[in-house]
Amino acid sequence: MLERKVDPEQVAVLVELAVGLQLGRPFDLRRLCRLDPEYFELGVDLMRDWRFNYHIAARSKLFEDILARDHGLQSRMCHLGSAAAH
């Protein structure tokens, strides 16, 4: 869905969910509930996979793809790393 950009707004919610899961940050589940059924189910599957550590290689690839597309997230991640070092 990242590559197809079918519905950018709904994909953005899923991307934020994936980032939140990867970084251990809060995500407002009400946003997931507002998605169309196909996107909602994908979000639920994403949470299930993360919770049970399924598809770790795919998760890593997904997060790499997200970082490659979102330069703002890259800079925030770098900032988090430098803040943790202090």
MOPAC internal coordinates of N, CA, C and O (Angstrom, degrees):
PM7 1SCF
backbone

  N    0.0000 0     0.00 0     0.00 0    0    0    0
  C    1.4534 1     0.00 0     0.00 0    1    0    0
  C    1.5225 1   110.63 1     0.00 0    2    1    0
  O    1.2310 1   120.53 1   148.19 1    3    2    1
  N    1.3385 1   116.59 1   -31.81 1    3    2    1
  C    1.4618 1   118.95 1   177.06 1    5    3    2
  C    1.5197 1   110.46 1   -60.26 1    6    5    3
  O    1.2310 1   120.63 1   136.93 1    7    6    5
  N    1.3244 1   116.41 1   -43.07 1    7    6    5
  C    1.4527 1   120.79 1  -177.16 1    9    7    6
  C    1.5282 1   112.30 1   -74.68 1   10    9    7
  O    1.2310 1   120.40 1   143.91 1   11   10    9
  N    1.3123 1   116.83 1   -36.09 1   11   10    9
  C    1.4646 1   120.27 1  -177.51 1   13   11   10
  C    1.5190 1   112.39 1   -78.91 1   14   13   11
  O    1.2310 1   120.29 1   154.76 1   15   14   13
  N    1.3284 1   117.06 1   -25.24 1   15   14   13
  C    1.4738 1   122.31 1  -178.35 1   17   15   14
  C    1.5273 1   110.59 1    49.74 1   18   17   15
  O    1.2310 1   121.31 1  -131.06 1   19   18   17
  N    1.3190 1   115.10 1    48.94 1   19   18   17
  C    1.4567 1   121.58 1  -176.37 1   21   19   18
  C    1.5303 1   110.59 1   -59.64 1   22   21   19
  O    1.2310 1   120.08 1   125.32 1   23   22   21
  N    1.3070 1   117.46 1   -54.68 1   23   22   21
  C    1.4599 1   122.70 1   177.24 1   25   23   22
  C    1.5221 1   106.93 1  -135.72 1   26   25   23
  O    1.2310 1   120.11 1   -84.69 1   27   26   25
  N    1.3276 1   117.39 1    95.31 1   27   26   25
  C    1.4655 1   121.25 1  -172.20 1   29   27   26
  C    1.5268 1   114.49 1   -54.45 1   30   29   27
  O    1.2310 1   119.71 1   143.44 1   31   30   29
  N    1.3306 1   118.16 1   -36.56 1   31   30   29
  C    1.4655 1   120.24 1  -178.82 1   33   31   30
  C    1.5260 1   111.30 1   -67.44 1   34   33   31
  O    1.2310 1   120.63 1   137.16 1   35   34   33
  N    1.3235 1   116.41 1   -42.84 1   35   34   33
  C    1.4572 1   119.62 1  -179.37 1   37   35   34
  C    1.5224 1   110.63 1   -73.06 1   38   37   35
  O    1.2310 1   120.23 1   142.03 1   39   38   37
  N    1.3220 1   117.17 1   -37.97 1   39   38   37
  C    1.4609 1   120.52 1   176.42 1   41   39   38
  C    1.5275 1   109.71 1   -62.66 1   42   41   39
  O    1.2310 1   119.97 1   141.85 1   43   42   41
  N    1.3352 1   117.67 1   -38.15 1   43   42   41
  C    1.4609 1   121.31 1   179.25 1   45   43   42
  C    1.5248 1   111.26 1   -60.13 1   46   45   43
  O    1.2310 1   120.18 1   141.87 1   47   46   45
  N    1.3340 1   117.26 1   -38.13 1   47   46   45
  C    1.4709 1   120.37 1   177.83 1   49   47   46
  C    1.5286 1   109.78 1   -64.62 1   50   49   47
  O    1.2310 1   120.34 1   137.12 1   51   50   49
  N    1.3288 1   116.95 1   -42.88 1   51   50   49
  C    1.4633 1   120.35 1   178.99 1   53   51   50
  C    1.5277 1   111.35 1   -65.80 1   54   53   51
  O    1.2310 1   120.57 1   142.60 1   55   54   53
  N    1.3181 1   116.52 1   -37.40 1   55   54   53
  C    1.4676 1   120.21 1   177.13 1   57   55   54
  C    1.5255 1   109.43 1   -63.32 1   58   57   55
  O    1.2310 1   120.46 1   135.04 1   59   58   57
  N    1.3170 1   116.72 1   -44.96 1   59   58   57
  C    1.4735 1   119.62 1   178.73 1   61   59   58
  C    1.5232 1   111.27 1   -63.19 1   62   61   59
  O    1.2310 1   120.03 1   143.47 1   63   62   61
  N    1.3227 1   117.55 1   -36.53 1   63   62   61
  C    1.4598 1   121.11 1   175.43 1   65   63   62
  C    1.5255 1   110.28 1   -62.47 1   66   65   63
  O    1.2310 1   120.20 1   132.72 1   67   66   65
  N    1.3334 1   117.23 1   -47.28 1   67   66   65
  C    1.4701 1   121.17 1  -179.81 1   69   67   66
  C    1.5269 1   110.93 1   -62.01 1   70   69   67
  O    1.2310 1   120.35 1   138.40 1   71   70   69
  N    1.3115 1   116.93 1   -41.60 1   71   70   69
  C    1.4680 1   120.63 1   178.71 1   73   71   70
  C    1.5169 1   109.58 1   -64.58 1   74   73   71
  O    1.2310 1   120.17 1   135.81 1   75   74   73
  N    1.3189 1   117.29 1   -44.19 1   75   74   73
  C    1.4624 1   120.71 1   178.29 1   77   75   74
  C    1.5224 1   112.11 1   -60.28 1   78   77   75
  O    1.2310 1   120.61 1   137.68 1   79   78   77
  N    1.3226 1   116.44 1   -42.32 1   79   78   77
  C    1.4626 1   120.08 1   178.41 1   81   79   78
  C    1.5283 1   110.85 1   -64.89 1   82   81   79
  O    1.2310 1   120.56 1   135.58 1   83   82   81
  N    1.3254 1   116.54 1   -44.42 1   83   82   81
  C    1.4553 1   120.45 1  -177.83 1   85   83   82
  C    1.5297 1   111.95 1   -65.39 1   86   85   83
  O    1.2310 1   120.60 1   141.26 1   87   86   85
  N    1.3365 1   116.45 1   -38.74 1   87   86   85
  C    1.4633 1   120.70 1  -176.22 1   89   87   86
  C    1.5289 1   113.18 1   -94.30 1   90   89   87
  O    1.2310 1   120.59 1   176.09 1   91   90   89
  N    1.3278 1   116.48 1    -3.91 1   91   90   89
  C    1.4654 1   119.56 1  -179.28 1   93   91   90
  C    1.5145 1   112.33 1    70.53 1   94   93   91
  O    1.2310 1   120.99 1  -147.12 1   95   94   93
  N    1.3115 1   115.71 1    32.88 1   95   94   93
  C    1.4655 1   120.80 1  -179.26 1   97   95   94
  C    1.5234 1   110.09 1  -103.09 1   98   97   95
  O    1.2310 1   120.54 1   -26.16 1   99   98   97
  N    1.3279 1   116.57 1   153.84 1   99   98   97
  C    1.4669 1   119.89 1   179.93 1  101   99   98
  C    1.5291 1   112.18 1   -65.33 1  102  101   99
  O    1.2310 1   121.38 1   -29.86 1  103  102  101
  N    1.3052 1   114.97 1   150.14 1  103  102  101
  C    1.4604 1   122.47 1   175.74 1  105  103  102
  C    1.5207 1   107.15 1  -139.12 1  106  105  103
  O    1.2310 1   120.28 1   -48.60 1  107  106  105
  N    1.3117 1   117.07 1   131.40 1  107  106  105
  C    1.4595 1   122.30 1  -179.34 1  109  107  106
  C    1.5349 1   109.17 1   -77.75 1  110  109  107
  O    1.2310 1   120.46 1   -73.07 1  111  110  109
  N    1.3152 1   116.73 1   106.93 1  111  110  109
  C    1.4681 1   121.55 1  -176.99 1  113  111  110
  C    1.5212 1   113.34 1   -63.27 1  114  113  111
  O    1.2310 1   119.86 1   161.98 1  115  114  113
  N    1.3254 1   117.87 1   -18.02 1  115  114  113
  C    1.4695 1   119.60 1   176.52 1  117  115  114
  C    1.5232 1   110.33 1   -61.37 1  118  117  115
  O    1.2310 1   120.53 1   149.35 1  119  118  117
  N    1.3258 1   116.60 1   -30.65 1  119  118  117
  C    1.4665 1   119.94 1   178.26 1  121  119  118
  C    1.5216 1   110.42 1   -65.19 1  122  121  119
  O    1.2310 1   120.59 1   142.09 1  123  122  121
  N    1.3162 1   116.49 1   -37.91 1  123  122  121
  C    1.4614 1   120.79 1   178.56 1  125  123  122
  C    1.5264 1   110.42 1   -65.96 1  126  125  123
  O    1.2310 1   120.46 1   141.18 1  127  126  125
  N    1.3122 1   116.72 1   -38.82 1  127  126  125
  C    1.4629 1   121.05 1  -178.42 1  129  127  126
  C    1.5234 1   112.97 1   -67.21 1  130  129  127
  O    1.2310 1   119.77 1   161.25 1  131  130  129
  N    1.3173 1   118.04 1   -18.75 1  131  130  129
  C    1.4729 1   121.51 1   178.93 1  133  131  130
  C    1.5215 1   112.90 1   -85.43 1  134  133  131
  O    1.2310 1   120.17 1   174.17 1  135  134  133
  N    1.3200 1   117.27 1    -5.83 1  135  134  133
  C    1.4630 1   120.73 1  -177.80 1  137  135  134
  C    1.5248 1   111.68 1   -77.41 1  138  137  135
  O    1.2310 1   121.36 1   -21.38 1  139  138  137
  N    1.3320 1   115.00 1   158.62 1  139  138  137
  C    1.4631 1   120.28 1   172.22 1  141  139  138
  C    1.5304 1   108.47 1   -62.06 1  142  141  139
  O    1.2310 1   119.92 1   -25.76 1  143  142  141
  N    1.3382 1   117.75 1   154.24 1  143  142  141
  C    1.4658 1   120.72 1  -175.45 1  145  143  142
  C    1.5259 1   114.97 1   -50.87 1  146  145  143
  O    1.2310 1   119.81 1   137.30 1  147  146  145
  N    1.3262 1   117.96 1   -42.70 1  147  146  145
  C    1.4708 1   120.74 1  -178.29 1  149  147  146
  C    1.5369 1   110.91 1   -60.92 1  150  149  147
  O    1.2310 1   120.72 1   136.63 1  151  150  149
  N    1.3207 1   116.24 1   -43.37 1  151  150  149
  C    1.4635 1   120.84 1  -179.51 1  153  151  150
  C    1.5241 1   111.24 1   -72.77 1  154  153  151
  O    1.2310 1   120.93 1   141.82 1  155  154  153
  N    1.3463 1   115.82 1   -38.18 1  155  154  153
  C    1.4607 1   120.31 1   176.95 1  157  155  154
  C    1.5200 1   110.69 1   -58.53 1  158  157  155
  O    1.2310 1   120.68 1   131.49 1  159  158  157
  N    1.3360 1   116.31 1   -48.51 1  159  158  157
  C    1.4684 1   120.54 1  -179.32 1  161  159  158
  C    1.5241 1   111.20 1   -61.84 1  162  161  159
  O    1.2310 1   120.30 1   141.28 1  163  162  161
  N    1.3147 1   117.02 1   -38.72 1  163  162  161
  C    1.4553 1   120.23 1   177.33 1  165  163  162
  C    1.5308 1   110.66 1   -63.59 1  166  165  163
  O    1.2310 1   120.43 1   139.98 1  167  166  165
  N    1.3264 1   116.78 1   -40.02 1  167  166  165
  C    1.4643 1   120.85 1   176.91 1  169  167  166
  C    1.5215 1   112.02 1   -63.37 1  170  169  167
  O    1.2310 1   120.37 1   137.77 1  171  170  169
  N    1.3190 1   116.89 1   -42.23 1  171  170  169
  C    1.4640 1   121.13 1   177.83 1  173  171  170
  C    1.5270 1   110.04 1   -63.93 1  174  173  171
  O    1.2310 1   120.66 1   136.87 1  175  174  173
  N    1.3344 1   116.35 1   -43.13 1  175  174  173
  C    1.4714 1   120.32 1   177.19 1  177  175  174
  C    1.5271 1   110.88 1   -61.31 1  178  177  175
  O    1.2310 1   120.80 1   139.73 1  179  178  177
  N    1.3189 1   116.07 1   -40.27 1  179  178  177
  C    1.4562 1   120.80 1   178.97 1  181  179  178
  C    1.5312 1   110.68 1   -61.19 1  182  181  179
  O    1.2310 1   120.57 1   134.65 1  183  182  181
  N    1.3249 1   116.51 1   -45.35 1  183  182  181
  C    1.4766 1   119.85 1   178.63 1  185  183  182
  C    1.5226 1   111.02 1   -64.38 1  186  185  183
  O    1.2310 1   120.31 1   139.10 1  187  186  185
  N    1.3228 1   117.01 1   -40.90 1  187  186  185
  C    1.4666 1   120.89 1  -179.88 1  189  187  186
  C    1.5299 1   109.96 1   -62.81 1  190  189  187
  O    1.2310 1   120.77 1   133.87 1  191  190  189
  N    1.3226 1   116.14 1   -46.13 1  191  190  189
  C    1.4686 1   120.14 1   179.43 1  193  191  190
  C    1.5215 1   111.25 1   -61.34 1  194  193  191
  O    1.2310 1   120.36 1   137.60 1  195  194  193
  N    1.3216 1   116.91 1   -42.40 1  195  194  193
  C    1.4697 1   120.49 1  -179.23 1  197  195  194
  C    1.5228 1   110.18 1   -66.38 1  198  197  195
  O    1.2310 1   120.87 1   138.45 1  199  198  197
  N    1.3280 1   115.95 1   -41.55 1  199  198  197
  C    1.4656 1   119.53 1  -176.92 1  201  199  198
  C    1.5224 1   111.82 1   -62.75 1  202  201  199
  O    1.2310 1   120.70 1   140.40 1  203  202  201
  N    1.3098 1   116.28 1   -39.60 1  203  202  201
  C    1.4599 1   120.28 1  -176.18 1  205  203  202
  C    1.5237 1   113.22 1  -100.68 1  206  205  203
  O    1.2310 1   120.69 1  -167.97 1  207  206  205
  N    1.3447 1   116.28 1    12.03 1  207  206  205
  C    1.4669 1   122.47 1   177.70 1  209  207  206
  C    1.5295 1   112.91 1    56.94 1  210  209  207
  O    1.2310 1   120.74 1  -143.74 1  211  210  209
  N    1.3329 1   116.19 1    36.26 1  211  210  209
  C    1.4584 1   120.36 1   175.18 1  213  211  210
  C    1.5178 1   109.72 1   -79.74 1  214  213  211
  O    1.2310 1   120.64 1   -26.04 1  215  214  213
  N    1.2922 1   116.38 1   153.96 1  215  214  213
  C    1.4683 1   123.15 1   169.98 1  217  215  214
  C    1.5294 1   111.96 1    53.00 1  218  217  215
  O    1.2310 1   120.37 1  -132.80 1  219  218  217
  N    1.3140 1   116.90 1    47.20 1  219  218  217
  C    1.4652 1   120.68 1  -177.05 1  221  219  218
  C    1.5248 1   111.10 1   -58.67 1  222  221  219
  O    1.2310 1   119.34 1   138.71 1  223  222  221
  N    1.3088 1   118.87 1   -41.29 1  223  222  221
  C    1.4675 1   121.09 1   179.07 1  225  223  222
  C    1.5281 1   110.27 1   -64.01 1  226  225  223
  O    1.2310 1   120.33 1   138.25 1  227  226  225
  N    1.3227 1   116.98 1   -41.75 1  227  226  225
  C    1.4656 1   120.62 1   178.72 1  229  227  226
  C    1.5174 1   110.89 1   -66.32 1  230  229  227
  O    1.2310 1   120.58 1   142.86 1  231  230  229
  N    1.3254 1   116.51 1   -37.14 1  231  230  229
  C    1.4686 1   120.46 1   177.03 1  233  231  230
  C    1.5079 1   110.76 1   -61.46 1  234  233  231
  O    1.2310 1   120.50 1   135.25 1  235  234  233
  N    1.3205 1   116.64 1   -44.75 1  235  234  233
  C    1.4573 1   121.16 1   179.61 1  237  235  234
  C    1.5244 1   110.32 1   -61.80 1  238  237  235
  O    1.2310 1   120.46 1   136.89 1  239  238  237
  N    1.3242 1   116.73 1   -43.11 1  239  238  237
  C    1.4650 1   121.54 1   178.92 1  241  239  238
  C    1.5181 1   110.66 1   -63.67 1  242  241  239
  O    1.2310 1   120.35 1   137.24 1  243  242  241
  N    1.3335 1   116.94 1   -42.76 1  243  242  241
  C    1.4590 1   121.30 1   178.26 1  245  243  242
  C    1.5216 1   110.13 1   -59.90 1  246  245  243
  O    1.2310 1   120.30 1   132.80 1  247  246  245
  N    1.3238 1   117.03 1   -47.20 1  247  246  245
  C    1.4618 1   120.00 1  -178.29 1  249  247  246
  C    1.5296 1   110.54 1   -65.56 1  250  249  247
  O    1.2310 1   119.84 1   142.44 1  251  250  249
  N    1.3227 1   117.91 1   -37.56 1  251  250  249
  C    1.4733 1   120.93 1   175.74 1  253  251  250
  C    1.5302 1   110.20 1   -62.27 1  254  253  251
  O    1.2310 1   120.29 1   137.62 1  255  254  253
  N    1.3259 1   117.06 1   -42.38 1  255  254  253
  C    1.4667 1   120.79 1   178.41 1  257  255  254
  C    1.5234 1   111.35 1   -63.38 1  258  257  255
  O    1.2310 1   120.91 1   138.43 1  259  258  257
  N    1.3276 1   115.87 1   -41.57 1  259  258  257
  C    1.4655 1   119.95 1   178.82 1  261  259  258
  C    1.5261 1   109.89 1   -63.02 1  262  261  259
  O    1.2310 1   120.42 1   134.18 1  263  262  261
  N    1.3189 1   116.79 1   -45.82 1  263  262  261
  C    1.4653 1   120.45 1   179.48 1  265  263  262
  C    1.5319 1   111.34 1   -62.29 1  266  265  263
  O    1.2310 1   120.45 1   141.29 1  267  266  265
  N    1.3139 1   116.74 1   -38.71 1  267  266  265
  C    1.4610 1   120.41 1  -179.80 1  269  267  266
  C    1.5284 1   111.65 1   -64.58 1  270  269  267
  O    1.2310 1   120.28 1   148.54 1  271  270  269
  N    1.3199 1   117.07 1   -31.46 1  271  270  269
  C    1.4628 1   121.28 1  -178.70 1  273  271  270
  C    1.5239 1   112.97 1   -88.28 1  274  273  271
  O    1.2310 1   119.86 1   155.34 1  275  274  273
  N    1.3161 1   117.88 1   -24.66 1  275  274  273
  C    1.4695 1   121.30 1  -172.45 1  277  275  274
  C    1.5279 1   109.88 1  -115.63 1  278  277  275
  O    1.2310 1   120.67 1   -87.70 1  279  278  277
  N    1.3155 1   116.33 1    92.30 1  279  278  277
  C    1.4598 1   120.46 1  -177.86 1  281  279  278
  C    1.5327 1   111.33 1   -68.97 1  282  281  279
  O    1.2310 1   120.32 1   151.86 1  283  282  281
  N    1.3299 1   116.99 1   -28.14 1  283  282  281
  C    1.4642 1   120.18 1   176.12 1  285  283  282
  C    1.5183 1   110.94 1   -64.48 1  286  285  283
  O    1.2310 1   120.51 1   140.08 1  287  286  285
  N    1.3140 1   116.64 1   -39.92 1  287  286  285
  C    1.4637 1   120.54 1   177.73 1  289  287  286
  C    1.5201 1   110.24 1   -66.58 1  290  289  287
  O    1.2310 1   120.55 1   141.26 1  291  290  289
  N    1.3329 1   116.56 1   -38.74 1  291  290  289
  C    1.4641 1   119.98 1   177.02 1  293  291  290
  C    1.5219 1   110.71 1   -57.04 1  294  293  291
  O    1.2310 1   120.18 1   133.30 1  295  294  293
  N    1.3274 1   117.25 1   -46.70 1  295  294  293
  C    1.4577 1   119.47 1  -178.18 1  297  295  294
  C    1.5268 1   111.23 1   -68.84 1  298  297  295
  O    1.2310 1   120.16 1   143.80 1  299  298  297
  N    1.3399 1   117.30 1   -36.20 1  299  298  297
  C    1.4712 1   119.29 1   176.58 1  301  299  298
  C    1.5207 1   110.89 1   -64.98 1  302  301  299
  O    1.2310 1   120.48 1   141.60 1  303  302  301
  N    1.3411 1   116.68 1   -38.40 1  303  302  301
  C    1.4685 1   120.68 1   178.21 1  305  303  302
  C    1.5310 1   110.08 1   -64.53 1  306  305  303
  O    1.2310 1   120.39 1   137.98 1  307  306  305
  N    1.3166 1   116.86 1   -42.02 1  307  306  305
  C    1.4703 1   120.44 1   178.16 1  309  307  306
  C    1.5173 1   110.10 1   -62.82 1  310  309  307
  O    1.2310 1   120.81 1   139.90 1  311  310  309
  N    1.3276 1   116.05 1   -40.10 1  311  310  309
  C    1.4571 1   120.22 1   179.08 1  313  311  310
  C    1.5251 1   111.05 1   -64.93 1  314  313  311
  O    1.2310 1   120.44 1   139.87 1  315  314  313
  N    1.3373 1   116.76 1   -40.13 1  315  314  313
  C    1.4686 1   120.52 1   177.50 1  317  315  314
  C    1.5261 1   110.56 1   -62.04 1  318  317  315
  O    1.2310 1   120.66 1   138.27 1  319  318  317
  N    1.3219 1   116.34 1   -41.73 1  319  318  317
  C    1.4564 1   120.32 1   179.77 1  321  319  318
  C    1.5096 1   112.44 1   -64.04 1  322  321  319
  O    1.2310 1   120.14 1   139.49 1  323  322  321
  N    1.3354 1   117.34 1   -40.51 1  323  322  321
  C    1.4590 1   119.49 1  -179.89 1  325  323  322
  C    1.5181 1   110.66 1   -72.84 1  326  325  323
  O    1.2310 1   119.59 1   147.48 1  327  326  325
  N    1.3260 1   118.38 1   -32.52 1  327  326  325
  C    1.4696 1   120.92 1   178.02 1  329  327  326
  C    1.5193 1   110.42 1   -69.28 1  330  329  327
  O    1.2310 1   120.13 1   143.89 1  331  330  329
  N    1.3346 1   117.36 1   -36.11 1  331  330  329
  C    1.4639 1   120.80 1   179.31 1  333  331  330
  C    1.5188 1   111.45 1   -68.92 1  334  333  331
  O    1.2310 1   120.46 1   152.28 1  335  334  333
  N    1.3199 1   116.72 1   -27.72 1  335  334  333
  C    1.4588 1   120.54 1  -178.41 1  337  335  334
  C    1.5270 1   111.17 1   -73.80 1  338  337  335
  O    1.2310 1   120.36 1   157.85 1  339  338  337
  N    1.3302 1   116.91 1   -22.15 1  339  338  337
  C    1.4779 1   119.93 1  -178.31 1  341  339  338
  C    1.4841 1   112.16 1   -83.10 1  342  341  339
  O    1.2310 1   120.10 1   180.00 1  343  342  341

